[in-house]
Amino acid sequence: MQKTPVHTNTHAPSYYAATANWQTDYPTLDGQIEVDVCIVGGGFSGVSTALNLAERGYKVALLEAHKISWGASGRNGGQLIRGIGHGAEQFRNAIGEEGVKSIFSMGLEAVNIVRNSIERHQIDCDLTMGYFDAATKTRHIRDLEADFDELSKFGYTHEIEMLDQHQVSSVVGSDMYIGGLVDMGSGHLHPLNLCIGEARAAEKLGTQLFENSKVTRIQHGVKPIIFTEKGSVTANYVVLGGNAYIGDLEPKIAGKVLPAGSYIIATEPLPESVYQKLLPRNMAVCDQRATLDYFRLSADKRMLFGGMCNYSGRDPADITATLRPKMLKVFPQLNNVAIEYEWGGNIGIGANRMPQLGRIADNVLFMQAYSGHGVNATHMMGRLVADAICGQAERFDIFANIKHMTFPGGKHLRSPLLAAGMLYHRFLDLF
Ligand SMILES: Cc1cc2nc3c(=O)[nH]c(=O)nc-3n(C[C@H](O)[C@H](O)[C@H](O)COP(=O)(O)OP(=O)(O)OC[C@H]3O[C@@H](n4cnc5c(N)ncnc54)[C@H](O)[C@@H]3O)c2cc1C
């Protein structure tokens, strides 16, 4: 079995790394260059921003500390789910009714941006539509019914359907769930192949991509200079997309995003007689708890089962030993199936669970904190950052007007405090 990732310059030894369409091999920045926009971070945030800007003719350089898609973007559950953040209504005072509506609508647009990108750039990343929000409690059913009504009123164009307990087996072969919401406008994909595919598309449009090029310092000014160990980039704009891996680069934003570990195991490929019973319509599935289970089939019909959010800052000693029992609780049928991969990565958590978009200075923009729901949202934010650089900041400013708390406790106490807070939410999940 492939063991847990150690943070190296290669991709985490995941199912995704093992099935990547190709290995990226971009140079290390060596020397001084000048561009319109310098992007820090080669995950979906950085790459989608680069692609958006390159499509509009901007001269772009992207600096990635490790490999393109080395972080959460190359390790996630691959679930492409509608929506941005959790409950935009709570920010009505700051962004108004129009802002609330706009965020809802952008949550749907975000999925289309990903689908269009895959189609336009012909990216082979196993896109499969179909998603099930699974309920384990009556209050989850009520929440999902409210989502169903909201989508229907909005005029959502994709098939949606509430399932009761007897109908659940048509999408998930498990006794865990008492109902849920089917959404054919959401789905799943191979995230690493999507990200490297988008990076290649940006490269074809002239973006200069650099790997093993960690940004160590930014000199702010009319023309900021972005330094790596061996080189520097002078730019008109800087975009920070380091998310949970940003570290100490810009303390003003780093304190607002906390890294939390999430983990996935992948079984051996399952025979048709088994996978057809577990996930008959090949949908991605998430439950509704604070520490949720999420799972789906890969293209070669492995069960990819994720969960176990870890706020302590330390990876578990044995991912499979912790996750396998959770998987067997949902699917006891997998008792004799081998686990072939295990890996984890850092989600960027924000206190109010709304992605953070803003400016550190007029020419330094940032995007981060998708709180575990970023495959679609990163792509929306990439578009909004590109729009803002092009002088169309109306939708960018809806997000920029939302205030985000800096986690208390300083660098060392933040994670333990969040861990304590999440224990409280797990406790609420018991009822
Ligand atoms: C295990 C797991 C499962 C998940 N499952 C899902 C899911 O199913 N669906 C979903 O919607 N979301 C999911 N997410 C969340 C989603 O993956 C993220 O929201 C999204 O990938 C964030 O993209 P990003 O580009 O902002 O960050 P990342 O992909 O983490 O990229 C940040 C990059 O910045 C680089 N970087 C940082 N600092 C510097 C520096 N100083 N210089 C240069 N480069 C730097 C890092 O090396 C890294 O590559 C999951 C996350 C994890 C970890």
The ligand as a Gaussian input file, in Angstrom:
#p B3LYP/6-31G(d) Opt

LIG

0 1
 C       -8.567000      15.578000       1.425000
 C       -9.395000      16.713000       0.856000
 C      -10.627000      16.445000       0.303000
 C      -11.380000      17.482000      -0.257000
 N      -12.512000      17.159000      -0.938000
 C      -13.161000      18.132000      -1.616000
 C      -14.247000      17.788000      -2.462000
 O      -14.556000      16.607000      -2.665000
 N      -14.924000      18.794000      -3.084000
 C      -14.562000      20.105000      -2.922000
 O      -15.226000      20.993000      -3.482000
 N      -13.492000      20.453000      -2.171000
 C      -12.773000      19.505000      -1.542000
 N      -11.668000      19.837000      -0.819000
 C      -11.240000      21.246000      -0.802000
 C      -10.546000      21.662000      -2.095000
 O       -9.604000      20.700000      -2.462000
 C       -9.862000      23.021000      -1.894000
 O      -10.821000      23.969000      -1.470000
 C       -9.186000      23.559000      -3.145000
 O       -8.422000      22.587000      -3.782000
 C       -8.312000      24.750000      -2.761000
 O       -7.501000      25.095000      -3.848000
 P       -6.351000      26.181000      -3.647000
 O       -5.700000      26.367000      -4.941000
 O       -6.919000      27.378000      -2.989000
 O       -5.367000      25.524000      -2.574000
 P       -4.316000      24.345000      -2.797000
 O       -4.764000      23.387000      -3.801000
 O       -3.952000      23.828000      -1.448000
 O       -3.075000      25.074000      -3.454000
 C       -2.277000      26.009000      -2.770000
 C       -0.891000      25.929000      -3.390000
 O       -0.135000      27.060000      -2.996000
 C        1.204000      26.671000      -2.858000
 N        1.893000      27.647000      -2.021000
 C        1.629000      27.982000      -0.737000
 N        2.495000      28.908000      -0.310000
 C        3.324000      29.177000      -1.347000
 C        4.456000      30.034000      -1.509000
 N        4.917000      30.789000      -0.511000
 N        5.074000      30.069000      -2.713000
 C        4.620000      29.310000      -3.750000
 N        3.572000      28.454000      -3.631000
 C        2.939000      28.387000      -2.440000
 C        1.107000      25.292000      -2.234000
 O        2.295000      24.541000      -2.448000
 C       -0.103000      24.693000      -2.935000
 O        0.241000      23.911000      -4.055000
 C      -10.900000      18.842000      -0.210000
 C       -9.666000      19.107000       0.377000
 C       -8.904000      18.067000       0.901000
 C       -7.568000      18.377000       1.509000

